[in-house]
Amino acid sequence: MQKTESINAGFSDEALWFSVLQNSRRRYMIEHLRSNNGSLTLDVIVDHLIEIEKDLSIAKNLRRSIKISIVQTHIPMLERTGIVTFNNHTNEVRLIKIPDDVNVHMNLLHRADISYETYYIVISLIGIAGTIVSQWFAITALIGICFGAIVQKRGKLLFKGRKLPV
């Protein structure tokens, strides 16, 4: 197997993991390797990605496109970060290690059967809804204060010189 120099063997840099996991093909590769004892051939990975992406793309050369992007972009990045090794002679991709905190995150989304994109969109929408609700309460409170001030002012004018009803 080809030896690679790891740019972050300790996996302590969260930014590194976000950059690795931000691409769906890399996530699908890692997940497929995890579910198959950590070792697959390049062709098996390409077939898996074609199956996932076939409805998303109408490219005539989808197999070629996926294989080129995996070999030229994704595998080298995963090798540099110490996640996988790739043997050019056997075309075998081997999973080395995934930190526990990343495993927990990947398992959470996998169990819920949702994509990262959907997960983050839902979290964002919840945040936006919370902001809107809190703003609505603030506006409602402000209207209540203004209305109370108007009623108090009118009440004083209405009952000027008279006893207020109890």
CYANA upper distance limits for C-alpha pairs under 8 A (distance plus 0.5 A):
  1 MET  CA     85 THR  CA      7.56
  1 MET  CA     86 PHE  CA      7.09
  1 MET  CA     87 ASN  CA      5.30
  1 MET  CA     88 ASN  CA      8.41
  2 GLN  CA     85 THR  CA      7.13
  2 GLN  CA     86 PHE  CA      6.71
  2 GLN  CA     87 ASN  CA      6.02
  2 GLN  CA     88 ASN  CA      8.06
  3 LYS  CA     85 THR  CA      7.76
  4 THR  CA     79 GLU  CA      6.77
  4 THR  CA     80 ARG  CA      6.97
  4 THR  CA     82 GLY  CA      8.08
  4 THR  CA     85 THR  CA      7.86
  5 GLU  CA     79 GLU  CA      8.28
  5 GLU  CA     80 ARG  CA      6.55
  5 GLU  CA     82 GLY  CA      7.98
  6 SER  CA     79 GLU  CA      7.63
  6 SER  CA     80 ARG  CA      5.47
  6 SER  CA     81 THR  CA      5.68
  6 SER  CA     82 GLY  CA      5.38
  7 ILE  CA     80 ARG  CA      6.21
  7 ILE  CA     81 THR  CA      5.86
  7 ILE  CA     82 GLY  CA      7.76
  8 ASN  CA     12 SER  CA      8.01
  8 ASN  CA     13 ASP  CA      8.10
  8 ASN  CA     81 THR  CA      6.23
  8 ASN  CA     82 GLY  CA      7.58
  9 ALA  CA     81 THR  CA      7.41
  9 ALA  CA     82 GLY  CA      6.56
 11 PHE  CA     16 LEU  CA      8.23
 11 PHE  CA     17 TRP  CA      8.13
 11 PHE  CA     99 PRO  CA      7.35
 13 ASP  CA     17 TRP  CA      7.40
 14 GLU  CA     18 PHE  CA      6.73
 15 ALA  CA     19 SER  CA      6.67
 16 LEU  CA     20 VAL  CA      6.74
 17 TRP  CA     21 LEU  CA      6.46
 17 TRP  CA    102 VAL  CA      8.37
 18 PHE  CA     22 GLN  CA      6.22
 19 SER  CA     23 ASN  CA      8.09
 20 VAL  CA     26 ARG  CA      7.44
 20 VAL  CA     27 ARG  CA      8.40
 20 VAL  CA     77 MET  CA      8.15
 20 VAL  CA     78 LEU  CA      7.85
 21 LEU  CA     26 ARG  CA      6.98
 21 LEU  CA     27 ARG  CA      6.14
 22 GLN  CA     27 ARG  CA      8.25
 23 ASN  CA     27 ARG  CA      6.95
 24 SER  CA     28 TYR  CA      6.53
 25 ARG  CA     29 MET  CA      6.53
 25 ARG  CA     49 LEU  CA      7.67
 25 ARG  CA     74 HIS  CA      8.26
 26 ARG  CA     30 ILE  CA      6.63
 26 ARG  CA     74 HIS  CA      6.73
 27 ARG  CA     31 GLU  CA      6.57
 28 TYR  CA     32 HIS  CA      6.44
 28 TYR  CA     49 LEU  CA      7.81
 29 MET  CA     33 LEU  CA      6.57
 29 MET  CA     45 ILE  CA      7.11
 29 MET  CA     49 LEU  CA      8.37
 30 ILE  CA     34 ARG  CA      6.59
 30 ILE  CA     95 LEU  CA      7.96
 31 GLU  CA     35 SER  CA      6.73
 32 HIS  CA     36 ASN  CA      6.78
 32 HIS  CA     45 ILE  CA      7.96
 32 HIS  CA     48 HIS  CA      8.42
 33 LEU  CA     37 ASN  CA      6.99
 33 LEU  CA     38 GLY  CA      5.01
 33 LEU  CA     39 SER  CA      6.34
 33 LEU  CA     40 LEU  CA      7.00
 33 LEU  CA     94 ARG  CA      7.96
 33 LEU  CA     95 LEU  CA      6.86
 34 ARG  CA     38 GLY  CA      5.55
 34 ARG  CA     95 LEU  CA      7.87
 36 ASN  CA     40 LEU  CA      7.72
 38 GLY  CA     94 ARG  CA      6.09
 38 GLY  CA     95 LEU  CA      5.18
 38 GLY  CA     96 ILE  CA      8.01
 39 SER  CA     92 GLU  CA      7.36
 39 SER  CA     93 VAL  CA      6.25
 39 SER  CA     94 ARG  CA      4.90
 39 SER  CA     95 LEU  CA      6.69
 40 LEU  CA     44 VAL  CA      6.86
 40 LEU  CA     45 ILE  CA      7.29
 40 LEU  CA     92 GLU  CA      6.23
 40 LEU  CA     93 VAL  CA      6.00
 40 LEU  CA     94 ARG  CA      7.15
 41 THR  CA     45 ILE  CA      7.01
 41 THR  CA     90 THR  CA      8.12
 41 THR  CA     91 ASN  CA      5.99
 41 THR  CA     92 GLU  CA      4.82
 41 THR  CA     93 VAL  CA      6.34
 42 LEU  CA     46 VAL  CA      6.64
 42 LEU  CA     67 LYS  CA      8.38
 42 LEU  CA     91 ASN  CA      5.92
 42 LEU  CA     92 GLU  CA      6.50
 42 LEU  CA     93 VAL  CA      6.93
 43 ASP  CA     47 ASP  CA      6.55
 43 ASP  CA     91 ASN  CA      8.43
 44 VAL  CA     48 HIS  CA      6.70
 45 ILE  CA     49 LEU  CA      6.76
 46 VAL  CA     50 ILE  CA      6.59
 46 VAL  CA     63 ARG  CA      7.35
 46 VAL  CA     66 ILE  CA      6.94
 46 VAL  CA     67 LYS  CA      6.53
 47 ASP  CA     51 GLU  CA      6.71
 47 ASP  CA     63 ARG  CA      8.20
 48 HIS  CA     52 ILE  CA      6.92
 49 LEU  CA     53 GLU  CA      6.45
 49 LEU  CA     66 ILE  CA      7.96
 50 ILE  CA     54 LYS  CA      5.91
 50 ILE  CA     62 LEU  CA      7.57
 50 ILE  CA     63 ARG  CA      7.09
 50 ILE  CA     66 ILE  CA      8.00
 53 GLU  CA     57 SER  CA      6.74
 54 LYS  CA     58 ILE  CA      7.89
 54 LYS  CA     62 LEU  CA      8.45
 57 SER  CA     62 LEU  CA      8.14
 58 ILE  CA     62 LEU  CA      8.29
 61 ASN  CA     65 SER  CA      6.53
 62 LEU  CA     66 ILE  CA      6.52
 63 ARG  CA     67 LYS  CA      6.58
 64 ARG  CA     68 ILE  CA      6.56
 65 SER  CA     69 SER  CA      6.73
 66 ILE  CA     70 ILE  CA      6.57
 67 LYS  CA     71 VAL  CA      6.58
 68 ILE  CA     72 GLN  CA      6.29
 68 ILE  CA     73 THR  CA      8.39
 69 SER  CA     73 THR  CA      5.80
 69 SER  CA     74 HIS  CA      7.01
 70 ILE  CA     74 HIS  CA      5.24
 70 ILE  CA     75 ILE  CA      6.17
 71 VAL  CA     75 ILE  CA      6.11
 71 VAL  CA     76 PRO  CA      7.60
 72 GLN  CA     76 PRO  CA      7.12
 73 THR  CA     77 MET  CA      6.84
 74 HIS  CA     78 LEU  CA      6.65
 75 ILE  CA     79 GLU  CA      6.45
 75 ILE  CA     84 VAL  CA      7.93
 75 ILE  CA     85 THR  CA      8.46
 75 ILE  CA     86 PHE  CA      7.75
 76 PRO  CA     80 ARG  CA      6.57
 77 MET  CA     81 THR  CA      6.79
 78 LEU  CA     82 GLY  CA      6.77
 78 LEU  CA     83 ILE  CA      5.73
 78 LEU  CA     84 VAL  CA      6.13
 78 LEU  CA     85 THR  CA      8.36
 79 GLU  CA     83 ILE  CA      6.35
 79 GLU  CA     84 VAL  CA      5.58
 79 GLU  CA     85 THR  CA      6.02
 79 GLU  CA     86 PHE  CA      7.93
 82 GLY  CA     96 ILE  CA      7.44
 82 GLY  CA     97 LYS  CA      7.91
 83 ILE  CA     95 LEU  CA      6.52
 83 ILE  CA     96 ILE  CA      5.73
 83 ILE  CA     97 LYS  CA      5.94
 83 ILE  CA     98 ILE  CA      6.96
 84 VAL  CA     93 VAL  CA      7.09
 84 VAL  CA     94 ARG  CA      5.81
 84 VAL  CA     95 LEU  CA      4.89
 84 VAL  CA     96 ILE  CA      5.58
 84 VAL  CA     97 LYS  CA      7.95
 85 THR  CA     93 VAL  CA      6.30
 85 THR  CA     94 ARG  CA      5.74
 85 THR  CA     95 LEU  CA      7.17
 85 THR  CA     96 ILE  CA      7.51
 86 PHE  CA     91 ASN  CA      7.24
 86 PHE  CA     92 GLU  CA      6.23
 86 PHE  CA     93 VAL  CA      5.09
 86 PHE  CA     94 ARG  CA      6.91
 87 ASN  CA     91 ASN  CA      5.82
 87 ASN  CA     92 GLU  CA      5.78
 87 ASN  CA     93 VAL  CA      7.13
 88 ASN  CA     92 GLU  CA      7.83
 98 ILE  CA    102 VAL  CA      7.12
 98 ILE  CA    103 ASN  CA      7.02
 99 PRO  CA    103 ASN  CA      6.78
100 ASP  CA    104 VAL  CA      6.64
101 ASP  CA    105 HIS  CA      6.92
102 VAL  CA    106 MET  CA      6.61
103 ASN  CA    107 ASN  CA      6.42
104 VAL  CA    108 LEU  CA      6.62
105 HIS  CA    109 LEU  CA      7.10
106 MET  CA    110 HIS  CA      6.54
107 ASN  CA    111 ARG  CA      6.41
108 LEU  CA    112 ALA  CA      6.90
109 LEU  CA    113 ASP  CA      6.55
109 LEU  CA    114 ILE  CA      6.26
109 LEU  CA    115 SER  CA      7.26
109 LEU  CA    116 TYR  CA      7.56
109 LEU  CA    119 TYR  CA      8.16
110 HIS  CA    114 ILE  CA      7.09
110 HIS  CA    115 SER  CA      8.39
114 ILE  CA    118 THR  CA      6.82
114 ILE  CA    119 TYR  CA      7.09
115 SER  CA    119 TYR  CA      6.68
116 TYR  CA    120 TYR  CA      6.64
117 GLU  CA    121 ILE  CA      6.59
118 THR  CA    122 VAL  CA      6.59
119 TYR  CA    123 ILE  CA      6.76
120 TYR  CA    124 SER  CA      6.51
121 ILE  CA    125 LEU  CA      6.61
122 VAL  CA    126 ILE  CA      6.67
123 ILE  CA    127 GLY  CA      6.81
124 SER  CA    128 ILE  CA      6.69
125 LEU  CA    129 ALA  CA      6.50
126 ILE  CA    130 GLY  CA      6.59
127 GLY  CA    131 THR  CA      6.72
128 ILE  CA    132 ILE  CA      6.69
129 ALA  CA    133 VAL  CA      6.59
130 GLY  CA    134 SER  CA      6.59
131 THR  CA    135 GLN  CA      6.59
132 ILE  CA    136 TRP  CA      6.54
133 VAL  CA    137 PHE  CA      6.76
134 SER  CA    138 ALA  CA      6.74
135 GLN  CA    139 ILE  CA      6.60
136 TRP  CA    140 THR  CA      6.50
137 PHE  CA    141 ALA  CA      6.54
138 ALA  CA    142 LEU  CA      6.67
139 ILE  CA    143 ILE  CA      6.64
140 THR  CA    144 GLY  CA      6.61
141 ALA  CA    145 ILE  CA      6.67
142 LEU  CA    146 CYS  CA      6.70
143 ILE  CA    147 PHE  CA      6.46
144 GLY  CA    148 GLY  CA      6.46
145 ILE  CA    149 ALA  CA      6.67
146 CYS  CA    150 ILE  CA      6.73
147 PHE  CA    151 VAL  CA      6.62
148 GLY  CA    152 GLN  CA      6.50
149 ALA  CA    153 LYS  CA      6.58
150 ILE  CA    154 ARG  CA      6.56
151 VAL  CA    155 GLY  CA      6.34
152 GLN  CA    156 LYS  CA      6.78
153 LYS  CA    157 LEU  CA      6.91
154 ARG  CA    158 LEU  CA      6.42
155 GLY  CA    159 PHE  CA      6.60
156 LYS  CA    160 LYS  CA      6.24
159 PHE  CA    163 LYS  CA      7.24
159 PHE  CA    164 LEU  CA      6.75
